[in-house]
Amino acid sequence: MLGDIFVTDEIHIVCGYTDMRQSIDGLCAIVRDRLHINSRQRALYLFCGKCCYRLKALLWKEDGS
């Protein structure tokens, strides 16, 4: 369940196919390597798989949760 997204400063949509079997560490690696962004800032990252109606979200908040 996605928490309160109003704690974010930015929302990033990652373009292209993402393997939805990725764990949190894998998604953080995609943000770091493909987007060249520090994934530890207050931001929401949205990933799309082959089925475009399914999304996976990565929400990083300042408290580390």
All heavy atoms as TSV, in Angstrom:
chain	resi	resn	atom	element	x	y	z
A	1	MET	N	N	0.844	-1.180	0.000
A	1	MET	CA	C	0.000	0.000	0.000
A	1	MET	C	C	0.881	1.232	0.000
A	1	MET	O	O	1.802	1.347	0.786
A	1	MET	CB	C	-0.890	-0.038	1.230
A	1	MET	CG	C	-1.772	1.133	1.391
A	1	MET	SD	S	-3.219	0.902	0.390
A	1	MET	CE	C	-4.097	2.357	0.739
A	2	LEU	N	N	0.581	2.124	-0.901
A	2	LEU	CA	C	1.339	3.357	-1.017
A	2	LEU	C	C	0.876	4.331	0.057
A	2	LEU	O	O	-0.313	4.536	0.252
A	2	LEU	CB	C	1.134	3.944	-2.413
A	2	LEU	CG	C	1.974	5.148	-2.786
A	2	LEU	CD1	C	3.449	4.781	-2.732
A	2	LEU	CD2	C	1.624	5.599	-4.182
A	3	GLY	N	N	1.834	4.914	0.738
A	3	GLY	CA	C	1.521	5.840	1.816
A	3	GLY	C	C	1.126	7.211	1.284
A	3	GLY	O	O	0.687	7.371	0.145
A	4	ASP	N	N	1.303	8.194	2.100
A	4	ASP	CA	C	0.956	9.568	1.778
A	4	ASP	C	C	1.981	10.133	0.798
A	4	ASP	O	O	3.140	10.313	1.147
A	4	ASP	CB	C	0.923	10.389	3.065
A	4	ASP	CG	C	0.460	11.803	2.850
A	4	ASP	OD1	O	-0.064	12.106	1.761
A	4	ASP	OD2	O	0.623	12.611	3.774
A	5	ILE	N	N	1.573	10.413	-0.451
A	5	ILE	CA	C	2.530	10.902	-1.437
A	5	ILE	C	C	2.791	12.403	-1.312
A	5	ILE	O	O	3.626	12.936	-2.015
A	5	ILE	CB	C	2.099	10.559	-2.873
A	5	ILE	CG1	C	0.810	11.285	-3.253
A	5	ILE	CG2	C	1.974	9.070	-3.050
A	5	ILE	CD1	C	0.481	11.196	-4.726
A	6	PHE	N	N	2.115	13.077	-0.403
A	6	PHE	CA	C	2.331	14.501	-0.223
A	6	PHE	C	C	3.634	14.804	0.504
A	6	PHE	O	O	4.020	15.962	0.614
A	6	PHE	CB	C	1.148	15.143	0.500
A	6	PHE	CG	C	-0.111	15.094	-0.307
A	6	PHE	CD1	C	-1.147	14.263	0.055
A	6	PHE	CD2	C	-0.238	15.859	-1.461
A	6	PHE	CE1	C	-2.308	14.209	-0.696
A	6	PHE	CE2	C	-1.397	15.810	-2.218
A	6	PHE	CZ	C	-2.433	14.979	-1.840
A	7	VAL	N	N	4.326	13.773	0.975
A	7	VAL	CA	C	5.625	13.992	1.615
A	7	VAL	C	C	6.735	14.092	0.576
A	7	VAL	O	O	7.875	14.368	0.920
A	7	VAL	CB	C	5.964	12.862	2.611
A	7	VAL	CG1	C	4.939	12.801	3.717
A	7	VAL	CG2	C	6.085	11.528	1.909
A	8	THR	N	N	6.423	13.906	-0.703
A	8	THR	CA	C	7.437	13.913	-1.745
A	8	THR	C	C	7.680	15.316	-2.275
A	8	THR	O	O	6.806	16.175	-2.251
A	8	THR	CB	C	7.025	13.020	-2.929
A	8	THR	OG1	O	5.850	13.544	-3.516
A	8	THR	CG2	C	6.780	11.602	-2.475
A	9	ASP	N	N	8.902	15.518	-2.747
A	9	ASP	CA	C	9.245	16.768	-3.422
A	9	ASP	C	C	9.071	16.637	-4.928
A	9	ASP	O	O	8.759	17.607	-5.609
A	9	ASP	CB	C	10.694	17.153	-3.133
A	9	ASP	CG	C	10.910	17.505	-1.671
A	9	ASP	OD1	O	9.961	17.999	-1.025
A	9	ASP	OD2	O	12.024	17.277	-1.162
A	10	GLU	N	N	9.305	15.410	-5.436
A	10	GLU	CA	C	9.264	15.186	-6.874
A	10	GLU	C	C	8.612	13.844	-7.173
A	10	GLU	O	O	8.643	12.942	-6.339
A	10	GLU	CB	C	10.677	15.171	-7.457
A	10	GLU	CG	C	11.442	16.457	-7.257
A	10	GLU	CD	C	12.886	16.331	-7.711
A	10	GLU	OE1	O	13.366	15.186	-7.879
A	10	GLU	OE2	O	13.516	17.367	-7.897
A	11	ILE	N	N	8.074	13.706	-8.386
A	11	ILE	CA	C	7.550	12.435	-8.878
A	11	ILE	C	C	8.248	12.148	-10.196
A	11	ILE	O	O	8.248	12.989	-11.104
A	11	ILE	CB	C	6.024	12.478	-9.073
A	11	ILE	CG1	C	5.326	12.717	-7.740
A	11	ILE	CG2	C	5.536	11.182	-9.709
A	11	ILE	CD1	C	3.833	12.902	-7.846
A	12	HIS	N	N	8.875	10.970	-10.303
A	12	HIS	CA	C	9.592	10.564	-11.510
A	12	HIS	C	C	8.903	9.340	-12.096
A	12	HIS	O	O	8.617	8.384	-11.374
A	12	HIS	CB	C	11.045	10.205	-11.193
A	12	HIS	CG	C	11.832	11.335	-10.643
A	12	HIS	ND1	N	12.466	12.257	-11.442
A	12	HIS	CD2	C	12.091	11.707	-9.367
A	12	HIS	CE1	C	13.073	13.136	-10.688
A	12	HIS	NE2	N	12.862	12.823	-9.422
A	13	ILE	N	N	8.657	9.360	-13.393
A	13	ILE	CA	C	8.120	8.209	-14.104
A	13	ILE	C	C	9.257	7.631	-14.934
A	13	ILE	O	O	9.815	8.314	-15.798
A	13	ILE	CB	C	6.932	8.599	-15.000
A	13	ILE	CG1	C	5.809	9.196	-14.146
A	13	ILE	CG2	C	6.444	7.390	-15.784
A	13	ILE	CD1	C	4.664	9.760	-14.934
A	14	VAL	N	N	9.618	6.396	-14.648
A	14	VAL	CA	C	10.715	5.740	-15.353
A	14	VAL	C	C	10.163	5.167	-16.654
A	14	VAL	O	O	9.280	4.313	-16.632
A	14	VAL	CB	C	11.346	4.641	-14.475
A	14	VAL	CG1	C	12.490	3.975	-15.207
A	14	VAL	CG2	C	11.822	5.221	-13.157
A	15	CYS	N	N	10.658	5.655	-17.773
A	15	CYS	CA	C	10.165	5.227	-19.088
A	15	CYS	C	C	10.763	3.876	-19.472
A	15	CYS	O	O	11.865	3.534	-19.064
A	15	CYS	CB	C	10.526	6.261	-20.146
A	15	CYS	SG	S	9.739	7.844	-19.872
A	16	GLY	N	N	10.015	3.142	-20.271
A	16	GLY	CA	C	10.483	1.862	-20.763
A	16	GLY	C	C	10.012	0.715	-19.890
A	16	GLY	O	O	9.378	0.900	-18.855
A	17	TYR	N	N	10.332	-0.504	-20.325
A	17	TYR	CA	C	9.931	-1.716	-19.626
A	17	TYR	C	C	10.807	-1.957	-18.410
A	17	TYR	O	O	12.024	-1.895	-18.488
A	17	TYR	CB	C	10.026	-2.899	-20.588
A	17	TYR	CG	C	9.967	-4.246	-19.922
A	17	TYR	CD1	C	8.779	-4.708	-19.394
A	17	TYR	CD2	C	11.088	-5.043	-19.814
A	17	TYR	CE1	C	8.713	-5.936	-18.780
A	17	TYR	CE2	C	11.032	-6.271	-19.203
A	17	TYR	CZ	C	9.836	-6.712	-18.682
A	17	TYR	OH	O	9.776	-7.926	-18.071
A	18	THR	N	N	10.189	-2.218	-17.278
A	18	THR	CA	C	10.889	-2.586	-16.054
A	18	THR	C	C	10.451	-3.986	-15.659
A	18	THR	O	O	9.258	-4.289	-15.657
A	18	THR	CB	C	10.552	-1.604	-14.912
A	18	THR	OG1	O	10.921	-0.288	-15.311
A	18	THR	CG2	C	11.287	-1.964	-13.650
A	19	ASP	N	N	11.398	-4.825	-15.333
A	19	ASP	CA	C	11.092	-6.172	-14.864
A	19	ASP	C	C	10.427	-6.048	-13.495
A	19	ASP	O	O	11.044	-5.607	-12.535
A	19	ASP	CB	C	12.373	-6.996	-14.772
A	19	ASP	CG	C	12.119	-8.435	-14.386
A	19	ASP	OD1	O	10.943	-8.824	-14.235
A	19	ASP	OD2	O	13.107	-9.177	-14.238
A	20	MET	N	N	9.158	-6.422	-13.417
A	20	MET	CA	C	8.398	-6.242	-12.184
A	20	MET	C	C	8.796	-7.229	-11.090
A	20	MET	O	O	8.281	-7.151	-9.984
A	20	MET	CB	C	6.900	-6.331	-12.467
A	20	MET	CG	C	6.414	-5.220	-13.373
A	20	MET	SD	S	6.984	-3.620	-12.823
A	20	MET	CE	C	5.478	-2.859	-12.397
A	21	ARG	N	N	9.722	-8.119	-11.372
A	21	ARG	CA	C	10.227	-9.023	-10.340
A	21	ARG	C	C	11.341	-8.371	-9.530
A	21	ARG	O	O	11.845	-8.948	-8.583
A	21	ARG	CB	C	10.745	-10.307	-10.981
A	21	ARG	CG	C	9.655	-11.100	-11.691
A	21	ARG	CD	C	10.235	-12.265	-12.413
A	21	ARG	NE	N	11.056	-11.760	-13.529
A	21	ARG	CZ	C	11.760	-12.526	-14.354
A	21	ARG	NH1	N	11.752	-13.824	-14.205
A	21	ARG	NH2	N	12.451	-11.989	-15.333
A	22	GLN	N	N	11.712	-7.141	-9.894
A	22	GLN	CA	C	12.774	-6.429	-9.183
A	22	GLN	C	C	12.372	-6.172	-7.738
A	22	GLN	O	O	11.228	-5.842	-7.446
A	22	GLN	CB	C	13.050	-5.077	-9.854
A	22	GLN	CG	C	13.642	-5.163	-11.219
A	22	GLN	CD	C	15.133	-5.405	-11.173
A	22	GLN	OE1	O	15.788	-5.255	-10.147
A	22	GLN	NE2	N	15.681	-5.813	-12.295
A	23	SER	N	N	13.354	-6.283	-6.858
A	23	SER	CA	C	13.126	-5.952	-5.452
A	23	SER	C	C	13.366	-4.456	-5.248
A	23	SER	O	O	13.660	-3.722	-6.194
A	23	SER	CB	C	14.083	-6.758	-4.571
A	23	SER	OG	O	15.413	-6.349	-4.827
A	24	ILE	N	N	13.260	-4.020	-4.023
A	24	ILE	CA	C	13.521	-2.616	-3.700
A	24	ILE	C	C	14.943	-2.241	-4.078
A	24	ILE	O	O	15.190	-1.179	-4.648
A	24	ILE	CB	C	13.253	-2.355	-2.204
A	24	ILE	CG1	C	11.761	-2.490	-1.909
A	24	ILE	CG2	C	13.755	-0.974	-1.792
A	24	ILE	CD1	C	11.412	-2.415	-0.444
A	25	ASP	N	N	15.903	-3.118	-3.801
A	25	ASP	CA	C	17.295	-2.834	-4.140
A	25	ASP	C	C	17.485	-2.718	-5.647
A	25	ASP	O	O	18.243	-1.867	-6.124
A	25	ASP	CB	C	18.209	-3.923	-3.583
A	25	ASP	CG	C	18.214	-3.947	-2.059
A	25	ASP	OD1	O	18.018	-2.872	-1.456
A	25	ASP	OD2	O	18.406	-5.028	-1.480
A	26	GLY	N	N	16.805	-3.566	-6.405
A	26	GLY	CA	C	16.894	-3.501	-7.860
A	26	GLY	C	C	16.314	-2.224	-8.421
A	26	GLY	O	O	16.860	-1.629	-9.351
A	27	LEU	N	N	15.199	-1.783	-7.860
A	27	LEU	CA	C	14.590	-0.531	-8.312
A	27	LEU	C	C	15.469	0.667	-7.949
A	27	LEU	O	O	15.604	1.600	-8.741
A	27	LEU	CB	C	13.194	-0.374	-7.719
A	27	LEU	CG	C	12.166	-1.415	-8.168
A	27	LEU	CD1	C	10.855	-1.199	-7.427
A	27	LEU	CD2	C	11.955	-1.394	-9.664
A	28	CYS	N	N	16.088	0.630	-6.780
A	28	CYS	CA	C	17.013	1.706	-6.396
A	28	CYS	C	C	18.214	1.747	-7.338
A	28	CYS	O	O	18.703	2.822	-7.675
A	28	CYS	CB	C	17.486	1.525	-4.961
A	28	CYS	SG	S	16.256	1.933	-3.728
A	29	ALA	N	N	18.684	0.572	-7.776
A	29	ALA	CA	C	19.795	0.516	-8.731
A	29	ALA	C	C	19.398	1.115	-10.066
A	29	ALA	O	O	20.204	1.790	-10.713
A	29	ALA	CB	C	20.259	-0.922	-8.899
A	30	ILE	N	N	18.156	0.878	-10.501
A	30	ILE	CA	C	17.677	1.477	-11.752
A	30	ILE	C	C	17.660	2.990	-11.631
A	30	ILE	O	O	18.105	3.706	-12.537
A	30	ILE	CB	C	16.273	0.942	-12.110
A	30	ILE	CG1	C	16.364	-0.516	-12.521
A	30	ILE	CG2	C	15.641	1.779	-13.216
A	30	ILE	CD1	C	15.019	-1.180	-12.716
A	31	VAL	N	N	17.175	3.502	-10.519
A	31	VAL	CA	C	17.130	4.956	-10.311
A	31	VAL	C	C	18.541	5.523	-10.320
A	31	VAL	O	O	18.824	6.535	-10.963
A	31	VAL	CB	C	16.406	5.294	-8.984
A	31	VAL	CG1	C	16.572	6.758	-8.634
A	31	VAL	CG2	C	14.941	4.936	-9.096
A	32	ARG	N	N	19.455	4.853	-9.639
A	32	ARG	CA	C	20.835	5.336	-9.540
A	32	ARG	C	C	21.561	5.254	-10.885
A	32	ARG	O	O	22.213	6.217	-11.300
A	32	ARG	CB	C	21.585	4.532	-8.485
A	32	ARG	CG	C	23.010	4.987	-8.251
A	32	ARG	CD	C	23.731	4.079	-7.276
A	32	ARG	NE	N	23.880	2.749	-7.882
A	32	ARG	CZ	C	23.430	1.618	-7.353
A	32	ARG	NH1	N	22.801	1.633	-6.200
A	32	ARG	NH2	N	23.603	0.460	-7.962
A	33	ASP	N	N	21.440	4.116	-11.593
A	33	ASP	CA	C	22.227	3.890	-12.803
A	33	ASP	C	C	21.609	4.511	-14.053
A	33	ASP	O	O	22.316	5.079	-14.875
A	33	ASP	CB	C	22.426	2.392	-13.024
A	33	ASP	CG	C	23.208	1.741	-11.899
A	33	ASP	OD1	O	23.929	2.461	-11.172
A	33	ASP	OD2	O	23.088	0.511	-11.733
A	34	ARG	N	N	20.299	4.384	-14.215
A	34	ARG	CA	C	19.661	4.865	-15.441
A	34	ARG	C	C	19.316	6.344	-15.360
A	34	ARG	O	O	19.481	7.073	-16.325
A	34	ARG	CB	C	18.398	4.058	-15.727
A	34	ARG	CG	C	17.913	4.261	-17.153
A	34	ARG	CD	C	16.603	3.605	-17.463
A	34	ARG	NE	N	16.526	2.204	-17.095
A	34	ARG	CZ	C	15.402	1.514	-17.172
A	34	ARG	NH1	N	14.292	2.073	-17.613
A	34	ARG	NH2	N	15.372	0.238	-16.818
A	35	LEU	N	N	18.826	6.780	-14.218
A	35	LEU	CA	C	18.408	8.174	-14.088
A	35	LEU	C	C	19.487	9.083	-13.514
A	35	LEU	O	O	19.357	10.299	-13.553
A	35	LEU	CB	C	17.160	8.264	-13.204
A	35	LEU	CG	C	15.929	7.494	-13.681
A	35	LEU	CD1	C	14.804	7.651	-12.684
A	35	LEU	CD2	C	15.496	7.970	-15.043
A	36	HIS	N	N	20.525	8.489	-12.936
A	36	HIS	CA	C	21.626	9.240	-12.307
A	36	HIS	C	C	21.092	10.185	-11.228
A	36	HIS	O	O	21.457	11.343	-11.146
A	36	HIS	CB	C	22.436	10.013	-13.334
A	36	HIS	CG	C	22.944	9.154	-14.444
A	36	HIS	ND1	N	23.933	8.218	-14.257
A	36	HIS	CD2	C	22.584	9.054	-15.751
A	36	HIS	CE1	C	24.181	7.593	-15.395
A	36	HIS	NE2	N	23.357	8.078	-16.313
A	37	ILE	N	N	20.193	9.649	-10.417
A	37	ILE	CA	C	19.586	10.409	-9.324
A	37	ILE	C	C	19.861	9.664	-8.028
A	37	ILE	O	O	19.809	8.441	-7.982
A	37	ILE	CB	C	18.054	10.537	-9.516
A	37	ILE	CG1	C	17.735	11.310	-10.792
A	37	ILE	CG2	C	17.405	11.220	-8.325
A	37	ILE	CD1	C	16.257	11.349	-11.120
A	38	ASN	N	N	20.132	10.404	-6.970
A	38	ASN	CA	C	20.272	9.795	-5.654
A	38	ASN	C	C	18.890	9.370	-5.185
A	38	ASN	O	O	18.022	10.202	-4.955
A	38	ASN	CB	C	20.896	10.785	-4.669
A	38	ASN	CG	C	21.090	10.196	-3.293
A	38	ASN	OD1	O	20.899	8.996	-3.082
A	38	ASN	ND2	N	21.466	11.031	-2.356
A	39	SER	N	N	18.663	8.068	-5.073
A	39	SER	CA	C	17.329	7.564	-4.743
A	39	SER	C	C	16.937	7.835	-3.298
A	39	SER	O	O	15.850	7.492	-2.878
A	39	SER	CB	C	17.257	6.064	-5.012
A	39	SER	OG	O	18.172	5.385	-4.186
A	40	ARG	N	N	17.802	8.443	-2.531
A	40	ARG	CA	C	17.490	8.709	-1.131
A	40	ARG	C	C	16.910	10.104	-0.903
A	40	ARG	O	O	16.777	10.535	0.232
A	40	ARG	CB	C	18.724	8.485	-0.270
A	40	ARG	CG	C	19.142	7.040	-0.286
A	40	ARG	CD	C	20.278	6.782	0.650
A	40	ARG	NE	N	20.670	5.391	0.547
A	40	ARG	CZ	C	20.411	4.472	1.454
A	40	ARG	NH1	N	19.759	4.792	2.533
A	40	ARG	NH2	N	20.799	3.235	1.290
A	41	GLN	N	N	16.589	10.815	-1.951
A	41	GLN	CA	C	15.895	12.086	-1.767
A	41	GLN	C	C	14.400	11.828	-1.633
A	41	GLN	O	O	13.925	10.751	-1.951
A	41	GLN	CB	C	16.189	13.028	-2.918
A	41	GLN	CG	C	15.608	12.592	-4.255
A	41	GLN	CD	C	15.981	13.547	-5.355
A	41	GLN	OE1	O	16.695	14.508	-5.132
A	41	GLN	NE2	N	15.481	13.302	-6.541
A	42	ARG	N	N	13.666	12.826	-1.158
A	42	ARG	CA	C	12.219	12.659	-0.969
A	42	ARG	C	C	11.531	12.692	-2.327
A	42	ARG	O	O	11.209	13.754	-2.838
A	42	ARG	CB	C	11.680	13.769	-0.092
A	42	ARG	CG	C	12.132	13.680	1.314
A	42	ARG	CD	C	11.577	14.749	2.203
A	42	ARG	NE	N	10.760	15.759	1.542
A	42	ARG	CZ	C	10.073	16.663	2.180
A	42	ARG	NH1	N	10.095	16.708	3.474
A	42	ARG	NH2	N	9.354	17.546	1.526
A	43	ALA	N	N	11.331	11.515	-2.903
A	43	ALA	CA	C	10.734	11.452	-4.233
A	43	ALA	C	C	9.959	10.155	-4.393
A	43	ALA	O	O	10.181	9.187	-3.672
A	43	ALA	CB	C	11.815	11.552	-5.310
A	44	LEU	N	N	9.053	10.161	-5.360
A	44	LEU	CA	C	8.270	8.990	-5.726
A	44	LEU	C	C	8.687	8.578	-7.126
A	44	LEU	O	O	8.740	9.406	-8.037
A	44	LEU	CB	C	6.770	9.325	-5.706
A	44	LEU	CG	C	5.817	8.246	-6.211
A	44	LEU	CD1	C	5.830	7.049	-5.275
A	44	LEU	CD2	C	4.416	8.810	-6.345
A	45	TYR	N	N	9.038	7.297	-7.286
A	45	TYR	CA	C	9.454	6.753	-8.575
A	45	TYR	C	C	8.420	5.731	-9.009
A	45	TYR	O	O	8.078	4.837	-8.245
A	45	TYR	CB	C	10.834	6.096	-8.467
A	45	TYR	CG	C	11.894	7.045	-7.954
A	45	TYR	CD1	C	12.214	7.089	-6.602
A	45	TYR	CD2	C	12.552	7.906	-8.815
A	45	TYR	CE1	C	13.160	7.968	-6.129
A	45	TYR	CE2	C	13.508	8.790	-8.338
A	45	TYR	CZ	C	13.804	8.814	-7.005
A	45	TYR	OH	O	14.747	9.690	-6.531
A	46	LEU	N	N	7.929	5.857	-10.238
A	46	LEU	CA	C	6.927	4.942	-10.772
A	46	LEU	C	C	7.537	4.141	-11.916
A	46	LEU	O	O	8.151	4.705	-12.818
A	46	LEU	CB	C	5.709	5.716	-11.273
A	46	LEU	CG	C	4.948	6.498	-10.206
A	46	LEU	CD1	C	3.872	7.354	-10.858
A	46	LEU	CD2	C	4.350	5.569	-9.182
A	47	PHE	N	N	7.353	2.816	-11.864
A	47	PHE	CA	C	7.892	1.903	-12.856
A	47	PHE	C	C	6.739	1.171	-13.517
A	47	PHE	O	O	5.782	0.790	-12.861
A	47	PHE	CB	C	8.826	0.880	-12.193
A	47	PHE	CG	C	9.981	1.506	-11.470
A	47	PHE	CD1	C	9.866	1.889	-10.144
A	47	PHE	CD2	C	11.185	1.694	-12.113
A	47	PHE	CE1	C	10.923	2.456	-9.474
A	47	PHE	CE2	C	12.261	2.268	-11.451
A	47	PHE	CZ	C	12.130	2.645	-10.126
A	48	CYS	N	N	6.852	0.927	-14.822
A	48	CYS	CA	C	5.821	0.237	-15.581
A	48	CYS	C	C	6.409	-1.034	-16.175
A	48	CYS	O	O	7.525	-1.021	-16.695
A	48	CYS	CB	C	5.308	1.142	-16.693
A	48	CYS	SG	S	3.997	0.420	-17.668
A	49	GLY	N	N	5.659	-2.128	-16.102
A	49	GLY	CA	C	6.094	-3.385	-16.686
A	49	GLY	C	C	5.550	-3.542	-18.103
A	49	GLY	O	O	5.143	-2.573	-18.743
A	50	LYS	N	N	5.556	-4.774	-18.613
A	50	LYS	CA	C	5.010	-5.028	-19.947
A	50	LYS	C	C	3.528	-4.706	-20.003
A	50	LYS	O	O	3.047	-4.149	-20.975
A	50	LYS	CB	C	5.221	-6.491	-20.333
A	50	LYS	CG	C	6.529	-6.766	-20.973
A	50	LYS	CD	C	6.565	-8.185	-21.493
A	50	LYS	CE	C	7.873	-8.458	-22.174
A	50	LYS	NZ	N	7.985	-9.839	-22.625
A	51	CYS	N	N	2.805	-5.080	-18.961
A	51	CYS	CA	C	1.387	-4.725	-18.875
A	51	CYS	C	C	1.308	-3.282	-18.392
A	51	CYS	O	O	1.646	-2.980	-17.262
A	51	CYS	CB	C	0.656	-5.643	-17.904
A	51	CYS	SG	S	0.696	-7.367	-18.376
A	52	CYS	N	N	0.897	-2.398	-19.258
A	52	CYS	CA	C	0.938	-0.967	-18.944
A	52	CYS	C	C	-0.071	-0.541	-17.892
A	52	CYS	O	O	-0.067	0.603	-17.463
A	52	CYS	CB	C	0.737	-0.159	-20.215
A	52	CYS	SG	S	2.087	-0.383	-21.380
A	53	TYR	N	N	-0.935	-1.434	-17.488
A	53	TYR	CA	C	-1.905	-1.079	-16.463
A	53	TYR	C	C	-1.408	-1.460	-15.071
A	53	TYR	O	O	-2.130	-1.279	-14.096
A	53	TYR	CB	C	-3.263	-1.721	-16.754
A	53	TYR	CG	C	-3.237	-3.231	-16.896
A	53	TYR	CD1	C	-3.356	-4.051	-15.784
A	53	TYR	CD2	C	-3.090	-3.819	-18.132
A	53	TYR	CE1	C	-3.319	-5.422	-15.907
A	53	TYR	CE2	C	-3.054	-5.190	-18.269
A	53	TYR	CZ	C	-3.170	-5.989	-17.147
A	53	TYR	OH	O	-3.130	-7.348	-17.269
A	54	ARG	N	N	-0.196	-1.974	-14.962
A	54	ARG	CA	C	0.394	-2.296	-13.657
A	54	ARG	C	C	1.599	-1.405	-13.418
A	54	ARG	O	O	2.462	-1.260	-14.274
A	54	ARG	CB	C	0.841	-3.743	-13.610
A	54	ARG	CG	C	-0.279	-4.704	-13.619
A	54	ARG	CD	C	0.225	-6.107	-13.476
A	54	ARG	NE	N	-0.882	-7.037	-13.585
A	54	ARG	CZ	C	-0.749	-8.272	-13.991
A	54	ARG	NH1	N	0.421	-8.746	-14.305
A	54	ARG	NH2	N	-1.806	-9.050	-14.067
A	55	LEU	N	N	1.634	-0.812	-12.238
A	55	LEU	CA	C	2.745	0.045	-11.857
A	55	LEU	C	C	3.361	-0.457	-10.562
A	55	LEU	O	O	2.692	-1.075	-9.740
A	55	LEU	CB	C	2.279	1.486	-11.644
A	55	LEU	CG	C	1.779	2.250	-12.858
A	55	LEU	CD1	C	1.233	3.597	-12.422
A	55	LEU	CD2	C	2.873	2.429	-13.873
A	56	LYS	N	N	4.627	-0.163	-10.395
A	56	LYS	CA	C	5.308	-0.424	-9.142
A	56	LYS	C	C	5.877	0.914	-8.696
A	56	LYS	O	O	6.435	1.657	-9.499
A	56	LYS	CB	C	6.422	-1.451	-9.333
A	56	LYS	CG	C	6.872	-2.104	-8.061
A	56	LYS	CD	C	7.852	-3.224	-8.370
A	56	LYS	CE	C	7.451	-4.435	-7.570
A	56	LYS	NZ	N	8.451	-5.505	-7.684
A	57	ALA	N	N	5.706	1.238	-7.439
A	57	ALA	CA	C	6.134	2.537	-6.928
A	57	ALA	C	C	7.222	2.356	-5.884
A	57	ALA	O	O	7.207	1.402	-5.085
A	57	ALA	CB	C	4.950	3.273	-6.309
A	58	LEU	N	N	8.163	3.276	-5.898
A	58	LEU	CA	C	9.228	3.331	-4.906
A	58	LEU	C	C	9.137	4.711	-4.278
A	58	LEU	O	O	9.305	5.721	-4.933
A	58	LEU	CB	C	10.581	3.113	-5.570
A	58	LEU	CG	C	11.820	3.206	-4.693
A	58	LEU	CD1	C	11.818	2.093	-3.666
A	58	LEU	CD2	C	13.065	3.134	-5.540
A	59	LEU	N	N	8.832	4.746	-2.996
A	59	LEU	CA	C	8.670	5.992	-2.266
A	59	LEU	C	C	9.716	6.048	-1.171
A	59	LEU	O	O	9.759	5.172	-0.308
A	59	LEU	CB	C	7.267	6.093	-1.656
A	59	LEU	CG	C	6.976	7.300	-0.776
A	59	LEU	CD1	C	7.072	8.585	-1.576
A	59	LEU	CD2	C	5.599	7.169	-0.144
A	60	TRP	N	N	10.583	7.039	-1.250
A	60	TRP	CA	C	11.612	7.203	-0.238
A	60	TRP	C	C	11.293	8.447	0.561
A	60	TRP	O	O	11.124	9.526	0.016
A	60	TRP	CB	C	12.991	7.339	-0.877
A	60	TRP	CG	C	14.072	7.320	0.145
A	60	TRP	CD1	C	14.573	8.397	0.807
A	60	TRP	CD2	C	14.746	6.185	0.669
A	60	TRP	NE1	N	15.519	8.004	1.703
A	60	TRP	CE2	C	15.644	6.631	1.637
A	60	TRP	CE3	C	14.674	4.822	0.399
A	60	TRP	CZ2	C	16.477	5.781	2.333
A	60	TRP	CZ3	C	15.493	3.984	1.107
A	60	TRP	CH2	C	16.387	4.461	2.053
A	61	LYS	N	N	11.215	8.291	1.881
A	61	LYS	CA	C	10.950	9.420	2.755
A	61	LYS	C	C	12.190	9.680	3.605
A	61	LYS	O	O	13.074	8.851	3.703
A	61	LYS	CB	C	9.750	9.122	3.661
A	61	LYS	CG	C	8.466	8.922	2.879
A	61	LYS	CD	C	7.265	8.822	3.768
A	61	LYS	CE	C	7.275	7.547	4.553
A	61	LYS	NZ	N	6.066	7.317	5.323
A	62	GLU	N	N	12.256	10.835	4.211
A	62	GLU	CA	C	13.431	11.238	4.974
A	62	GLU	C	C	13.708	10.319	6.173
A	62	GLU	O	O	14.844	10.148	6.569
A	62	GLU	CB	C	13.282	12.675	5.473
A	62	GLU	CG	C	13.431	13.687	4.378
A	62	GLU	CD	C	13.297	15.087	4.897
A	62	GLU	OE1	O	12.695	15.282	5.967
A	62	GLU	OE2	O	13.792	16.003	4.238
A	63	ASP	N	N	12.681	9.718	6.731
A	63	ASP	CA	C	12.889	8.885	7.907
A	63	ASP	C	C	13.381	7.480	7.552
A	63	ASP	O	O	13.555	6.633	8.421
A	63	ASP	CB	C	11.638	8.803	8.767
A	63	ASP	CG	C	10.462	8.156	8.042
A	63	ASP	OD1	O	10.602	7.817	6.861
A	63	ASP	OD2	O	9.408	8.019	8.666
A	64	GLY	N	N	13.615	7.221	6.250
A	64	GLY	CA	C	14.166	5.947	5.818
A	64	GLY	C	C	13.141	4.843	5.618
A	64	GLY	O	O	13.495	3.713	5.349
A	65	SER	N	N	11.873	5.154	5.719
A	65	SER	CA	C	10.851	4.120	5.522
A	65	SER	C	C	10.348	4.113	4.105
A	65	SER	O	O	10.581	4.991	3.336
A	65	SER	CB	C	9.704	4.333	6.478
A	65	SER	OG	O	9.105	5.592	6.269
